[in-house]
Amino acid sequence: MAEGVTETECEERKYLRELILNVHEPVVLRNFKHNWKAFDCSFLEWCQKFDAATGGDQQTFSCMTHRDATPQWERNYELIKITAENFANTFLTEQKFWAALMYKRANELPSVCTEGVNFECFGFPKSSGDVNLWLCSPGANTPCHYDTYGCNIVVQVYGSKSWLLFPPNTPLTSTRIPYEESSVYCTENFHSPDLRNISQFKKLESYAHRCILNPGDVLIVPHHWWHYAEAVETCLSVNYWVSLKKDIEIQLEEAIVKYIMESSVKDMFLPEAQYIFNPNQISETIEQDILWNKMKWLLDKASALDDNNSSQENETYHNYQYLPQSEIDQYSEKGLNVYKVPTMTDGAFMDLISENAKRFDMQFADESDSPLHTIKEIMLNSICSANVIKVIKLEFYRRYAAELLN
């Protein structure tokens, strides 16, 4: 038992860990007490604490002003500099543009602003280095995507955020452009849908789940669930991706995609490369010799995991969805205030899409920022589609195993 942790708390952490690693559909824990010291204050006080720790330096926020027919891709962000306190006071209501500090690692922020933040209270004591903070104004959003690795724990600290979620089998139009390792996007625009094409969303209606996270709520996003998150008001949330045993194989799939994408842009003009790569991915390109060595390591690591007793959990990579649904259903009876994120009721999804479509700016209706030939874009998305990459991976395994036997 961890020092200072009661037997009741220890049992709760065990239950939470089992719940998080086994849910097949998204769930919310209402009014969860994480007791993170960094947030023992109001949102404005937290921002003032941030500024004091950074000497009042202005921070670089991503900003979006453009609303066309495509999702609000990161390549279209502008950058503004502003202090955290000014951010909190400026973006109190939704405006024609939004700003955010997204995907900020806890170790990139002043320690006083992340004091006590870890996911040990959920049963994952080794999480402190992989925690991310998201500071958003109303309307700030991440385009709909699924995370290739892990399952996701999201803690809403301040303000409210809307989450639209879809199961893996939803007929969304997947794309690897913009390319970002660990994220597969779709081309559907949920923030400001094209008024003229509203009917295309009808096929998604029976798949859509939605919840609004309020301060103290915790959302568990299962592996490979699509999600679109949008700030309802100025807010701050914290997340942690739980590493899964299956991530080793997925890392190999992502390495294959990385090779294809990086090889494809070598002889392209800069505008094409900037269109294909997410801005945060451009600095992540590596020498191919390093990539080959990584692939070999992943092949050997996957074989080693297969040789181990599959019931034994690795310190880093956790087993996943190993309990029957009947056992998982019992967790709501253990006083954890577990709430299943419901499928949206008839008409509610299309009402939401119609409301969001009011943001669509017709002056940009037929504008495209793509410098790629259409066929080139279709080809890259076809080669890098999940089903094709899995076939390549299996053939890779087969040939590598045969080579080891020679």
MARVEX-995217 format. One record per residue: residue number from 1; residue in one letter; x, y, z of N, C-alpha, C in turn. Coordinates in steps of 0.1 Angstrom, whole numbers. Layout:
! MARVEX-995217
i  aa  n.X  n.Y  n.Z  ca.X  ca.Y  ca.Z  c.X  c.Y  c.Z
NUM  A  X  Y  Z  X  Y  Z  X  Y  Z
...
END
This chain:
! MARVEX-995217
i  aa  n.X  n.Y  n.Z  ca.X  ca.Y  ca.Z  c.X  c.Y  c.Z
1  M  8  -12  0  0  0  0  9  12  0
2  A  6  22  -8  14  34  -9  13  42  4
3  E  24  49  7  25  57  19  14  68  20
4  G  7  69  31  -4  79  33  -17  76  26
5  V  -18  64  20  -30  60  13  -38  50  22
6  T  -51  53  24  -59  44  32  -63  32  25
7  E  -67  22  32  -71  9  26  -83  11  16
8  T  -92  20  20  -104  24  12  -99  30  -1
9  E  -89  40  0  -84  46  -12  -77  36  -21
10  C  -70  27  -15  -62  17  -23  -72  8  -31
11  E  -83  5  -24  -93  -4  -31  -100  4  -43
12  E  -102  17  -40  -108  25  -50  -99  27  -63
13  R  -86  28  -60  -77  29  -71  -76  16  -79
14  K  -77  5  -72  -78  -8  -79  -90  -9  -88
15  Y  -102  -5  -83  -114  -5  -90  -113  4  -103
16  L  -108  16  -100  -107  26  -111  -98  20  -122
17  R  -86  15  -119  -77  9  -128  -84  -2  -137
18  E  -91  -11  -130  -98  -21  -137  -109  -15  -147
19  L  -116  -5  -142  -126  1  -150  -120  7  -162
20  I  -109  15  -160  -103  23  -171  -98  13  -182
21  L  -92  2  -178  -86  -8  -187  -96  -17  -193
22  N  -108  -16  -190  -118  -26  -195  -130  -20  -202
23  V  -133  -7  -200  -146  -2  -206  -145  -3  -222
24  H  -156  -7  -228  -157  -7  -242  -164  5  -248
25  E  -170  13  -239  -177  25  -243  -172  36  -234
26  P  -173  49  -238  -168  60  -230  -177  61  -217
27  V  -170  64  -206  -177  66  -193  -172  79  -187
28  V  -180  85  -178  -176  97  -171  -177  94  -156
29  L  -167  98  -148  -168  98  -134  -171  112  -129
30  R  -183  113  -123  -188  126  -119  -182  130  -106
31  N  -178  143  -104  -173  149  -92  -162  141  -85
32  F  -152  138  -93  -141  130  -88  -131  139  -80
33  K  -127  134  -68  -118  142  -60  -104  137  -62
34  H  -96  145  -71  -82  142  -73  -73  148  -63
35  N  -77  159  -57  -69  165  -47  -55  170  -52
36  W  -55  175  -64  -42  181  -69  -40  195  -64
37  K  -29  197  -57  -27  210  -50  -26  222  -60
38  A  -21  219  -72  -20  230  -82  -33  237  -84
39  F  -44  230  -83  -57  236  -86  -66  239  -74
40  D  -59  241  -63  -66  246  -51  -69  261  -51
41  C  -74  266  -62  -76  280  -63  -86  282  -75
42  S  -90  294  -77  -98  297  -89  -90  297  -102
43  F  -97  297  -113  -90  296  -126  -82  309  -128
44  L  -87  321  -124  -80  333  -126  -67  333  -117
45  E  -69  328  -104  -57  327  -95  -47  317  -101
46  W  -51  306  -107  -41  297  -113  -34  304  -124
47  C  -40  312  -133  -34  320  -143  -24  330  -137
48  Q  -28  337  -127  -19  346  -120  -7  339  -114
49  K  -9  327  -109  2  319  -104  12  315  -115
50  F  6  312  -127  14  309  -139  23  321  -143
51  D  17  333  -143  24  345  -147  35  348  -137
52  A  32  346  -124  42  350  -114  54  340  -115
53  A  52  328  -119  62  318  -120  71  320  -132
54  T  65  326  -142  72  329  -155  77  343  -156
55  G  76  350  -145  81  364  -146  72  373  -154
56  G  60  369  -156  50  378  -164  53  377  -179
57  D  61  367  -183  64  366  -197  51  362  -205
58  Q  49  368  -217  38  364  -226  40  350  -231
59  Q  30  342  -232  30  329  -237  25  329  -252
60  T  30  319  -259  26  318  -273  14  309  -274
61  F  2  315  -277  -10  307  -279  -13  305  -294
62  S  -19  293  -297  -24  291  -310  -37  298  -311
63  C  -40  304  -323  -52  312  -325  -58  308  -339
64  M  -71  307  -339  -78  304  -352  -89  314  -355
65  T  -88  320  -367  -98  330  -371  -106  325  -383
66  H  -100  315  -390  -105  311  -403  -116  300  -402
67  R  -127  301  -409  -137  291  -409  -141  288  -423
68  D  -135  277  -429  -139  273  -442  -146  259  -441
69  A  -146  252  -452  -153  239  -453  -146  228  -446
70  T  -133  230  -443  -125  219  -437  -124  220  -422
71  P  -120  210  -415  -118  211  -401  -107  222  -398
72  Q  -107  226  -386  -97  237  -382  -83  231  -380
73  W  -77  228  -391  -64  221  -390  -53  230  -384
74  E  -44  224  -378  -33  231  -371  -25  240  -380
75  R  -24  235  -393  -15  243  -402  -21  257  -405
76  N  -34  259  -402  -40  272  -404  -40  281  -391
77  Y  -34  276  -380  -33  284  -368  -24  296  -370
78  E  -28  307  -364  -19  319  -362  -14  318  -348
79  L  -4  326  -345  2  326  -331  1  340  -325
80  I  -4  341  -313  -4  353  -306  3  352  -293
81  K  8  363  -287  15  363  -275  7  371  -264
82  I  5  364  -253  -4  370  -243  -1  364  -229
83  T  -2  371  -219  0  364  -206  -12  356  -202
84  A  -11  347  -193  -22  338  -189  -33  345  -183
85  E  -30  356  -175  -41  363  -169  -49  371  -179
86  N  -42  377  -189  -49  384  -199  -57  375  -208
87  F  -52  363  -210  -60  353  -217  -73  350  -210
88  A  -72  348  -197  -84  345  -189  -94  356  -189
89  N  -89  369  -189  -98  380  -189  -104  384  -203
90  T  -96  380  -213  -100  384  -227  -110  375  -233
91  F  -108  362  -231  -116  352  -238  -127  346  -228
92  L  -135  355  -223  -146  351  -214  -158  345  -221
93  T  -160  350  -234  -171  345  -242  -166  342  -256
94  E  -174  334  -263  -170  330  -277  -169  342  -286
95  Q  -159  343  -293  -157  354  -302  -155  349  -317
96  K  -151  357  -326  -149  353  -340  -136  345  -341
97  F  -128  345  -331  -116  337  -331  -114  331  -317
98  W  -106  320  -316  -103  314  -303  -88  312  -302
99  A  -84  310  -289  -70  308  -287  -68  297  -276
100  A  -56  290  -277  -54  279  -268  -39  276  -266
101  L  -36  271  -255  -23  264  -252  -27  249  -252
102  M  -24  242  -263  -28  228  -264  -16  218  -262
103  Y  -19  207  -256  -9  196  -256  4  200  -249
104  K  3  208  -238  15  212  -231  18  202  -220
105  R  30  196  -222  35  186  -212  36  193  -198
106  A  33  185  -188  34  191  -175  48  196  -172
107  N  58  189  -177  72  194  -174  76  206  -182
108  E  67  211  -191  70  223  -198  64  236  -191
109  L  56  233  -180  50  244  -173  56  246  -160
110  P  55  258  -153  60  260  -140  55  249  -130
111  S  64  244  -122  61  233  -113  49  237  -104
112  V  48  249  -100  38  254  -91  24  252  -97
113  C  24  252  -110  11  251  -118  7  236  -120
114  T  16  227  -117  13  213  -119  15  205  -106
115  E  17  212  -95  20  205  -82  10  195  -78
116  G  14  183  -76  6  172  -72  -2  165  -83
117  V  0  170  -95  -7  164  -106  -1  151  -111
118  N  -8  140  -109  -4  127  -114  -16  118  -114
119  F  -15  106  -120  -27  98  -122  -27  86  -113
120  E  -19  87  -102  -18  76  -92  -32  74  -86
121  C  -40  85  -84  -53  83  -79  -63  75  -87
122  F  -59  72  -100  -66  64  -109  -60  50  -110
123  G  -50  47  -103  -43  34  -103  -31  33  -112
124  F  -26  45  -116  -14  45  -125  -3  54  -119
125  P  5  48  -110  15  56  -103  26  61  -111
126  K  29  55  -123  40  59  -131  36  69  -142
127  S  27  77  -139  21  86  -150  27  100  -150
128  S  35  104  -140  38  118  -139  45  125  -151
129  G  53  117  -159  60  122  -170  52  124  -183
130  D  40  119  -183  32  118  -195  19  125  -194
131  V  18  135  -185  6  143  -183  6  155  -192
132  N  -6  159  -198  -7  170  -207  -18  180  -202
133  L  -16  193  -204  -26  203  -200  -31  210  -213
134  W  -44  213  -213  -50  220  -224  -58  232  -219
135  L  -53  244  -222  -59  256  -218  -66  263  -230
136  C  -79  264  -230  -87  267  -242  -97  278  -239
137  S  -99  287  -249  -110  296  -249  -123  290  -255
138  P  -134  296  -254  -147  291  -260  -145  289  -275
139  G  -149  277  -280  -148  274  -294  -135  267  -298
140  A  -125  268  -289  -112  260  -292  -115  246  -293
141  N  -109  239  -304  -113  225  -306  -101  218  -313
142  T  -102  205  -311  -93  196  -319  -101  189  -329
143  P  -97  189  -342  -105  182  -352  -107  167  -348
144  C  -118  162  -353  -122  148  -349  -111  138  -354
145  H  -107  129  -344  -96  120  -347  -97  108  -337
146  Y  -89  98  -339  -87  89  -328  -72  87  -326
147  D  -69  84  -313  -55  82  -309  -51  68  -312
148  T  -40  66  -319  -35  53  -323  -31  45  -311
149  Y  -25  52  -301  -20  45  -289  -29  47  -277
150  G  -29  37  -268  -35  38  -255  -50  40  -254
151  C  -54  42  -242  -67  47  -239  -65  60  -231
152  N  -75  69  -231  -73  83  -226  -81  86  -214
153  I  -75  92  -204  -81  97  -192  -81  112  -192
154  V  -92  118  -192  -93  133  -193  -100  138  -181
155  V  -93  147  -174  -98  154  -161  -102  168  -164
156  Q  -114  172  -162  -118  186  -164  -116  193  -151
157  V  -107  203  -152  -103  210  -139  -111  223  -138
158  Y  -111  232  -148  -118  244  -148  -127  245  -161
159  G  -139  252  -159  -147  254  -171  -153  241  -176
160  S  -160  242  -188  -167  231  -194  -162  228  -208
161  K  -163  216  -212  -159  212  -226  -168  201  -231
162  S  -172  203  -244  -181  193  -250  -173  183  -258
163  W  -177  170  -256  -171  159  -263  -181  151  -271
164  L  -178  150  -284  -185  142  -293  -177  130  -296
165  L  -183  118  -294  -175  106  -295  -182  96  -304
166  F  -174  88  -312  -179  78  -321  -171  65  -320
167  P  -178  53  -320  -170  41  -319  -161  38  -331
168  P  -152  29  -330  -142  27  -341  -148  24  -355
169  N  -160  17  -355  -166  13  -367  -175  23  -374
170  T  -174  36  -369  -182  46  -375  -177  50  -389
171  P  -186  52  -399  -182  54  -413  -178  69  -415
172  L  -167  73  -407  -161  86  -409  -150  85  -420
173  T  -147  96  -426  -137  95  -437  -123  98  -432
174  S  -116  87  -429  -103  88  -423  -93  94  -433
175  T  -83  101  -427  -72  107  -435  -59  108  -427
176  R  -48  106  -433  -35  108  -427  -29  121  -431
177  I  -36  129  -437  -32  143  -441  -42  153  -434
178  P  -37  160  -425  -23  162  -420  -18  150  -413
179  Y  -5  147  -416  1  135  -409  6  139  -395
180  E  3  132  -385  8  133  -372  9  119  -366
181  E  21  115  -362  22  102  -356  13  102  -343
182  S  6  91  -342  -3  88  -331  -17  93  -333
183  S  -20  101  -344  -34  106  -346  -39  103  -360
184  V  -51  97  -361  -57  95  -374  -69  105  -374
185  Y  -69  114  -383  -80  124  -384  -91  119  -394
186  C  -102  126  -393  -112  124  -404  -115  137  -410
187  T  -121  137  -422  -123  150  -430  -135  157  -426
188  E  -144  151  -419  -157  157  -415  -154  169  -405
189  N  -160  180  -408  -158  193  -400  -170  194  -390
190  F  -167  192  -378  -178  193  -368  -179  207  -362
191  H  -169  215  -363  -169  228  -357  -178  238  -365
192  S  -176  238  -378  -184  247  -387  -187  240  -400
193  P  -196  231  -399  -200  223  -411  -205  231  -423
194  D  -202  227  -435  -207  234  -447  -222  233  -447
195  L  -228  245  -448  -243  245  -448  -249  237  -459
196  R  -242  236  -470  -247  230  -482  -246  215  -482
197  N  -239  210  -472  -237  195  -472  -241  189  -459
198  I  -250  195  -452  -254  190  -439  -259  175  -439
199  S  -265  171  -450  -271  158  -451  -260  147  -450
200  Q  -248  150  -453  -237  139  -453  -235  134  -438
201  F  -239  142  -428  -237  138  -414  -248  129  -409
202  K  -259  127  -417  -270  119  -413  -266  105  -410
203  K  -257  100  -418  -252  86  -416  -245  83  -403
204  L  -241  94  -397  -233  93  -384  -242  93  -372
205  E  -255  96  -374  -264  100  -363  -265  88  -353
206  S  -266  76  -357  -268  65  -348  -256  61  -340
207  Y  -244  67  -344  -232  63  -338  -228  74  -327
208  A  -233  86  -328  -228  97  -320  -231  96  -305
209  H  -221  98  -297  -222  99  -282  -218  113  -278
210  R  -224  119  -268  -220  132  -264  -221  134  -249
211  C  -211  142  -244  -212  146  -230  -206  160  -228
212  I  -210  167  -218  -204  179  -214  -196  177  -201
213  L  -183  179  -201  -175  177  -189  -175  190  -182
214  N  -178  190  -169  -178  201  -160  -166  199  -150
215  P  -162  209  -142  -151  208  -133  -153  196  -124
216  G  -143  188  -122  -144  176  -114  -148  163  -121
217  D  -152  165  -134  -156  153  -142  -144  147  -148
218  V  -144  134  -150  -133  126  -156  -139  118  -167
219  L  -134  119  -180  -139  111  -191  -128  100  -194
220  I  -133  88  -196  -125  77  -201  -128  74  -216
221  V  -118  77  -224  -120  74  -239  -114  61  -242
222  P  -122  51  -246  -116  38  -249  -107  38  -262
223  H  -99  28  -263  -89  27  -274  -96  28  -288
224  H  -91  37  -296  -95  39  -310  -109  45  -312
225  W  -115  51  -301  -127  58  -303  -124  72  -309
226  W  -132  75  -319  -131  89  -325  -136  99  -315
227  H  -130  111  -315  -135  121  -306  -133  135  -312
228  Y  -142  144  -309  -141  158  -313  -144  166  -300
229  A  -134  174  -295  -136  181  -282  -136  196  -285
230  E  -145  203  -279  -146  218  -281  -149  224  -268
231  A  -142  235  -264  -144  242  -252  -157  250  -253
232  V  -166  248  -243  -178  255  -241  -176  269  -236
233  E  -166  270  -227  -162  282  -220  -147  282  -218
234  T  -141  292  -214  -127  292  -211  -124  281  -200
235  C  -115  272  -203  -114  260  -195  -99  255  -195
236  L  -97  246  -185  -84  239  -185  -87  224  -182
237  S  -81  215  -189  -82  201  -187  -69  194  -187
238  V  -68  183  -181  -55  175  -180  -58  161  -185
239  N  -49  155  -193  -51  142  -197  -39  133  -196
240  Y  -41  120  -196  -30  110  -196  -34  98  -205
241  W  -25  94  -214  -28  83  -222  -22  70  -215
242  V  -30  61  -212  -25  48  -206  -19  39  -217
243  S  -6  36  -215  0  27  -225  -5  13  -224
244  L  -8  7  -236  -13  -6  -236  -3  -16  -243
245  K  -5  -29  -239  4  -39  -245  3  -39  -260
246  K  -9  -36  -266  -11  -36  -280  -4  -25  -287
247  D  1  -15  -279  8  -3  -285  21  -7  -292
248  I  27  -18  -288  40  -22  -294  37  -24  -309
249  E  27  -32  -312  24  -35  -326  19  -22  -333
250  I  12  -14  -326  7  -1  -333  19  8  -335
251  Q  29  8  -327  41  16  -329  48  12  -342
252  L  48  -1  -345  54  -6  -358  45  -1  -369
253  E  32  -2  -368  23  4  -379  26  19  -381
254  E  27  26  -370  30  40  -371  44  43  -377
255  A  54  34  -375  67  36  -381  66  33  -396
256  I  58  24  -400  56  22  -414  50  34  -421
257  V  40  40  -415  33  52  -420  44  63  -421
258  K  52  64  -410  62  75  -410  71  73  -421
259  Y  76  61  -424  85  59  -435  78  63  -449
260  I  66  59  -451  59  62  -463  57  78  -465
261  M  53  84  -454  51  99  -454  64  106  -456
262  E  74  103  -449  86  110  -450  93  108  -463
263  S  92  96  -469  98  93  -482  90  100  -493
264  S  77  102  -491  69  109  -501  72  123  -502
265  V  76  130  -491  78  145  -492  92  149  -496
266  K  101  139  -497  115  143  -499  117  151  -512
267  D  110  148  -522  112  156  -535  100  166  -537
268  M  92  168  -527  81  178  -529  85  192  -526
269  F  77  201  -532  79  215  -529  76  218  -514
270  L  81  228  -508  79  231  -494  64  232  -490
271  P  56  240  -499  42  241  -496  34  227  -495
272  E  39  218  -503  33  204  -503  36  198  -489
273  A  49  198  -485  53  192  -473  46  198  -461
274  Q  44  212  -461  38  218  -450  23  215  -450
275  Y  17  212  -461  3  207  -462  2  193  -456
276  I  11  185  -460  10  170  -456  13  168  -441
277  F  23  175  -436  28  173  -422  21  183  -413
278  N  16  178  -401  12  187  -391  24  195  -386
279  P  22  208  -383  34  216  -379  42  210  -368
280  N  36  203  -358  43  197  -347  51  185  -351
281  Q  48  180  -364  54  168  -368  67  171  -377
282  I  68  183  -382  79  186  -391  93  184  -384
283  S  93  188  -371  106  187  -364  108  172  -359
284  E  99  163  -361  100  149  -357  105  140  -367
285  T  109  145  -379  115  137  -389  128  132  -384
286  I  132  119  -388  144  113  -384  151  107  -395
287  E  164  104  -393  172  97  -404  167  83  -405
288  Q  167  78  -418  160  65  -420  168  54  -413
289  D  181  55  -412  188  44  -404  183  43  -390
290  I  180  54  -384  174  54  -370  160  48  -371
291  L  152  50  -381  139  45  -383  140  29  -384
292  W  150  25  -393  151  10  -394  155  3  -381
293  N  164  10  -373  167  4  -360  155  4  -351
294  K  147  14  -352  135  14  -343  126  3  -347
295  M  124  1  -360  115  -10  -365  120  -23  -360
296  K  133  -26  -361  139  -38  -356  136  -40  -341
297  W  138  -30  -334  136  -30  -319  121  -34  -317
298  L  112  -28  -324  98  -30  -322  94  -45  -326
299  L  100  -50  -337  98  -64  -341  103  -73  -330
300  D  115  -71  -324  120  -79  -313  112  -78  -301
301  K  108  -65  -298  100  -63  -285  86  -70  -286
302  A  80  -69  -298  67  -76  -300  68  -91  -298
303  S  79  -97  -303  81  -111  -301  84  -114  -287
304  A  91  -106  -280  94  -108  -265  81  -108  -257
305  L  72  -98  -260  60  -98  -253  51  -110  -256
306  D  51  -115  -268  44  -127  -271  49  -139  -264
307  D  62  -139  -261  68  -151  -254  65  -151  -239
308  N  62  -139  -234  59  -138  -220  45  -143  -217
309  N  42  -146  -205  29  -150  -201  19  -138  -203
310  S  9  -140  -212  1  -128  -216  -8  -123  -204
311  S  -9  -131  -193  -17  -126  -182  -9  -117  -173
312  Q  5  -116  -175  13  -108  -167  14  -94  -173
313  E  12  -84  -164  12  -70  -169  25  -64  -168
314  N  29  -58  -179  42  -51  -180  42  -38  -172
315  E  53  -33  -166  53  -21  -159  49  -9  -167
316  T  52  -9  -180  49  2  -189  37  0  -198
317  Y  35  -13  -203  24  -16  -212  14  -25  -205
318  H  1  -20  -204  -9  -27  -197  -18  -35  -206
319  N  -22  -47  -200  -32  -55  -207  -45  -47  -208
320  Y  -54  -51  -217  -65  -42  -220  -77  -51  -224
321  Q  -89  -47  -218  -102  -53  -220  -101  -68  -218
322  Y  -97  -72  -206  -95  -86  -203  -106  -92  -194
323  L  -115  -83  -189  -126  -87  -181  -139  -88  -189
324  P  -148  -97  -185  -161  -98  -192  -170  -85  -188
325  Q  -179  -82  -197  -187  -70  -195  -195  -71  -182
326  S  -199  -83  -178  -207  -84  -166  -200  -79  -154
327  E  -186  -81  -154  -178  -77  -142  -177  -62  -143
328  I  -175  -56  -155  -174  -42  -156  -186  -34  -152
329  D  -198  -40  -155  -211  -34  -151  -212  -32  -136
330  Q  -205  -41  -128  -206  -40  -114  -198  -28  -108
331  Y  -190  -22  -116  -182  -11  -110  -190  1  -107
332  S  -201  3  -114  -210  14  -111  -217  12  -97
333  E  -216  0  -92  -222  -3  -79  -212  -1  -67
334  K  -200  4  -70  -190  5  -60  -188  19  -55
335  G  -198  27  -57  -198  41  -52  -189  50  -60
336  L  -185  47  -73  -176  55  -81  -183  66  -89
337  N  -196  66  -89  -204  76  -96  -201  75  -111
338  V  -201  63  -117  -198  61  -131  -211  63  -139
339  Y  -208  71  -150  -219  74  -159  -216  71  -173
340  K  -223  62  -180  -220  59  -194  -224  70  -203
341  V  -215  74  -212  -218  85  -221  -229  79  -231
342  P  -240  86  -232  -251  80  -240  -250  83  -254
343  T  -256  74  -262  -259  77  -277  -268  89  -277
344  M  -266  98  -286  -275  110  -287  -289  106  -291
345  T  -299  112  -285  -313  109  -289  -316  113  -303
346  D  -327  108  -308  -331  111  -322  -332  126  -324
347  G  -325  130  -334  -326  144  -338  -316  153  -331
348  A  -311  149  -320  -302  158  -312  -288  160  -320
349  F  -283  149  -326  -271  151  -333  -272  160  -345
350  M  -282  159  -353  -284  167  -364  -287  182  -360
351  D  -294  183  -349  -296  197  -343  -283  203  -340
352  L  -274  196  -334  -261  201  -330  -253  205  -343
353  I  -253  196  -353  -246  199  -365  -252  212  -372
354  S  -265  213  -372  -272  225  -378  -268  237  -371
355  E  -267  236  -358  -264  248  -349  -249  252  -352
356  N  -240  242  -353  -226  245  -356  -224  251  -370
357  A  -233  247  -379  -232  251  -393  -234  266  -394
358  K  -240  272  -384  -243  287  -384  -229  294  -384
359  R  -219  288  -380  -206  294  -379  -199  294  -393
360  F  -204  286  -402  -197  285  -415  -198  298  -422
361  D  -186  302  -428  -185  314  -435  -185  312  -450
362  M  -196  316  -456  -198  313  -470  -187  320  -479
363  Q  -181  330  -474  -171  336  -483  -158  327  -485
364  F  -157  317  -477  -146  307  -478  -152  294  -483
365  A  -164  293  -488  -171  281  -491  -163  272  -501
366  D  -158  278  -511  -151  270  -522  -136  272  -521
367  E  -131  277  -510  -116  279  -509  -109  266  -505
368  S  -98  264  -511  -90  252  -507  -75  256  -506
369  D  -69  251  -495  -55  255  -493  -46  243  -498
370  S  -51  234  -505  -43  222  -509  -34  225  -521
371  P  -21  223  -520  -12  225  -531  -10  211  -538
372  L  -16  200  -532  -14  187  -538  -23  184  -549
373  H  -18  176  -559  -27  171  -569  -37  161  -562
374  T  -49  161  -566  -59  153  -559  -56  139  -559
375  I  -50  133  -570  -47  119  -571  -35  116  -561
376  K  -26  125  -559  -15  123  -550  -20  122  -536
377  E  -30  130  -532  -35  130  -519  -43  117  -517
378  I  -51  113  -527  -59  100  -526  -49  89  -524
379  M  -38  89  -532  -29  78  -532  -23  76  -518
380  L  -18  88  -512  -12  87  -499  -21  82  -488
381  N  -34  87  -489  -44  82  -479  -47  68  -481
382  S  -47  63  -493  -50  49  -496  -39  40  -491
383  I  -26  43  -494  -15  35  -489  -14  35  -474
384  C  -17  46  -468  -16  47  -453  -29  44  -445
385  S  -39  39  -452  -51  36  -445  -48  24  -435
386  A  -55  24  -425  -53  14  -414  -53  0  -419
387  N  -62  -4  -428  -63  -18  -432  -51  -22  -441
388  V  -46  -12  -449  -34  -15  -458  -22  -16  -449
389  I  -20  -7  -439  -8  -8  -431  -8  -21  -422
390  K  -19  -26  -418  -20  -38  -411  -15  -50  -419
391  V  -19  -50  -432  -14  -61  -441  1  -60  -443
392  I  6  -48  -445  21  -46  -446  28  -51  -434
393  K  22  -47  -422  28  -51  -409  29  -67  -408
394  L  18  -73  -411  18  -88  -411  28  -94  -420
395  E  30  -89  -432  40  -94  -441  54  -91  -436
396  F  55  -80  -430  68  -76  -424  72  -86  -413
397  Y  62  -89  -404  65  -99  -394  69  -113  -400
398  R  61  -117  -410  64  -130  -416  78  -131  -422
399  R  82  -121  -429  95  -121  -436  106  -119  -425
400  Y  104  -112  -415  114  -110  -405  116  -123  -397
401  A  105  -130  -394  106  -143  -387  114  -153  -395
402  A  111  -153  -409  117  -162  -418  132  -159  -418
403  E  136  -146  -418  150  -142  -419  157  -147  -406
404  L  151  -147  -395  157  -151  -382  160  -166  -382
405  L  152  -174  -390  153  -188  -390  164  -193  -400
406  N  168  -184  -409  179  -187  -419  193  -187  -412
END
